[in-house]
């Protein structure tokens, strides 16, 4: 557990090293959401994209694969730390978007009917986080930026493009029914677990 926490600390150190860039991303997301409330999902989506993409890019440039294989750290622990890292940043992004949403509603800049409910916003952020964990992380770890640059860039931007539409259609799903909640949670859990185990097995055999 300590090794995973140290790996998480290492990844957040990378984010702190990019504090000016991250501050710009957060400001840009909040600005877009404030100017055009229909784009409120961008405030959180930009943060998730920046943390997932930028940290992975800088880690690859710093040859983190050689570091992981030279330390008393199992590749599976490193990959697990990446998934936890994205999960934490998804929570942070959800908080950022929720605060902006609450501020816009409180100041009567926009109404709930115009941009949807806070619940829909939270579900959208979770959906983006799950997408990043299940799809983007495996590509970053397995292909790397040299081989998969185009695909990784496309997939990093993809959730932001459709986040507004996703927020519109999510309310059509009745999450109030217990069986629906259970099925959604099971699907998410299964998808992330499958992604993690597949990525771990391939990464463990990866030629660095």
C-alpha positions in Angstrom: 0.0 0.0 0.0 2.9 2.4 0.8 4.4 1.8 -2.6 1.1 2.7 -4.3 0.9 5.9 -2.2 4.4 6.8 -3.1 3.6 6.3 -6.8 0.5 8.5 -6.4 2.7 11.1 -4.7 5.1 10.9 -7.7 2.2 11.5 -10.1 0.8 14.5 -8.2 4.4 15.9 -8.0 4.3 15.9 -11.8 1.0 17.8 -11.7 2.5 20.3 -9.2 5.5 20.7 -11.5 3.0 21.8 -14.2 1.1 24.2 -11.8 1.1 27.1 -14.2 -0.2 24.9 -17.0 -2.8 23.3 -14.7 -3.9 26.7 -13.4 -4.4 27.9 -17.0 -6.5 24.8 -17.8 -8.7 25.3 -14.7 -9.1 29.0 -15.5 -10.0 28.2 -19.1 -12.6 25.6 -18.1 -14.2 27.9 -15.5 -14.2 30.8 -18.0 -15.8 28.7 -20.7 -18.5 27.4 -18.3 -19.2 31.0 -17.0 -19.4 32.6 -20.4 -21.4 29.8 -22.0 -23.2 27.7 -19.3 -24.0 25.1 -21.9 -20.3 24.2 -21.8 -20.2 23.8 -18.0 -19.0 20.2 -18.4 -15.8 21.6 -19.9 -14.6 22.9 -16.6 -14.2 19.4 -15.2 -13.5 17.6 -18.4 -10.5 19.8 -19.2 -9.0 19.1 -15.8 -9.4 15.3 -16.2 -7.9 15.5 -19.7 -5.0 17.6 -18.6 -4.0 15.5 -15.6 -4.4 12.2 -17.5 -2.7 13.3 -20.7 0.0 15.7 -19.4 1.3 13.5 -16.5 1.5 10.4 -18.8 3.3 12.4 -21.4 5.9 13.8 -19.0 6.4 10.5 -17.3 7.1 8.9 -20.7 9.6 11.7 -21.6 11.3 11.1 -18.3 11.6 7.4 -19.0 9.4 6.3 -16.1 9.2 2.7 -17.5 12.9 2.2 -16.7 12.4 3.7 -13.3 9.5 1.4 -12.5 11.4 -1.7 -13.5 14.5 -0.6 -11.5 12.6 0.0 -8.3 11.1 -2.5 -5.9 7.7 -1.8 -7.4 5.6 -4.2 -9.3 4.3 -3.1 -12.7 0.8 -3.9 -11.5 1.2 -1.6 -8.6 2.2 1.3 -10.9 -0.8 0.6 -13.2 -3.1 0.5 -10.2 -1.7 3.8 -9.0 -2.5 5.3 -12.4 -6.2 4.2 -12.2 -6.5 5.6 -8.6 -4.8 8.8 -9.8 -7.5 9.2 -12.5 -10.2 8.4 -10.0 -9.0 11.1 -7.6 -8.8 13.6 -10.3 -12.3 12.7 -11.5 -13.5 13.6 -7.9 -11.6 16.9 -8.0 -13.0 17.7 -11.5 -16.5 16.9 -10.2 -16.1 19.3 -7.3 -14.8 22.0 -9.6 -17.8 21.6 -12.0 -20.3 21.3 -9.1 -19.0 24.6 -7.5 -19.2 26.4 -10.8 -22.7 25.0 -11.4 -23.9 26.0 -8.0 -22.5 29.5 -8.4 -24.2 30.0 -11.8 -27.5 28.8 -10.4 -27.2 30.9 -7.2 -26.4 34.1 -9.2 -29.4 33.4 -11.5 -27.1 33.5 -14.5 -28.7 30.3 -15.8 -31.6 28.0 -14.8 -31.6 24.3 -14.1 -33.9 23.9 -17.2 -31.3 25.4 -19.4 -28.3 23.4 -18.4 -29.7 20.3 -16.6 -29.6 19.1 -13.1 -26.5 18.9 -10.8 -27.0 15.1 -10.7 -26.6 14.9 -14.5 -23.4 17.0 -14.3 -22.0 14.6 -11.7 -22.9 11.6 -13.7 -21.3 13.1 -16.8 -18.0 13.7 -14.9 -18.1 10.1 -13.6 -18.7 8.9 -17.2 -15.7 10.9 -18.5 -13.5 9.5 -15.6 -14.5 5.9 -16.4 -13.7 6.5 -20.1 -10.3 7.8 -19.2 -9.6 4.8 -16.9 -10.9 2.1 -19.1 -9.7 3.3 -22.5 -7.1 6.1 -22.4 -4.9 4.7 -19.6 -4.4 1.3 -21.4 -3.4 3.1 -24.6 -1.0 5.4 -22.8 0.7 2.6 -21.0 0.7 0.0 -23.8 1.2 2.0 -26.9 3.0 5.0 -25.5 3.0 8.5 -27.1 5.4 7.7 -29.8 3.3 4.9 -31.4 -0.2 6.0 -30.3 0.1 9.8 -30.3 -2.8 10.4 -32.7 -5.1 7.9 -31.0 -4.3 9.2 -27.6 -4.9 12.8 -28.5 -8.2 12.0 -30.1 -9.4 9.9 -27.1 -8.3 12.6 -24.7 -10.4 15.2 -26.4 -13.3 12.9 -27.3 -15.1 13.0 -24.0 -15.1 16.8 -23.9 -16.6 17.0 -27.4 -19.6 14.8 -26.3 -19.8 15.9 -22.7 -22.6 18.5 -23.4 -24.7 16.0 -25.3 -24.1 13.4 -22.6 -25.5 15.7 -20.0 -28.6 16.2 -22.1 -29.3 12.5 -22.5 -28.3 11.2 -19.1 -31.6 12.4 -17.5 -33.5 10.1 -19.8 -32.1 7.2 -17.8 -34.1 6.5 -14.6 -31.3 6.1 -12.0 -34.0 6.2 -9.3 -34.7 2.5 -9.9 -32.5 0.3 -7.7 -31.9 -2.4 -10.4 -30.7 0.3 -12.8 -28.3 1.7 -10.2 -27.0 -1.8 -9.5 -26.5 -2.7 -13.2 -24.7 0.6 -13.9 -22.4 0.1 -11.0 -21.7 -3.5 -12.0 -21.0 -2.5 -15.6 -18.6 0.3 -14.5 -16.9 -2.0 -12.0 -16.5 -4.8 -14.5 -15.2 -2.5 -17.3 -12.6 -1.0 -15.1 -11.5 -4.3 -13.7 -11.2 -5.9 -17.1 -9.3 -2.9 -18.3 -6.9 -3.0 -15.4 -6.2 -6.8 -15.7 -5.7 -6.7 -19.4 -3.4 -3.6 -19.2 -1.4 -5.2 -16.3 -0.8 -8.4 -18.2 0.3 -6.6 -21.4 2.4 -4.0 -19.6 4.1 -6.7 -17.5 5.4 -8.3 -20.8 6.1 -5.0 -22.5 9.6 -4.6 -23.9 11.1 -1.4 -22.5 
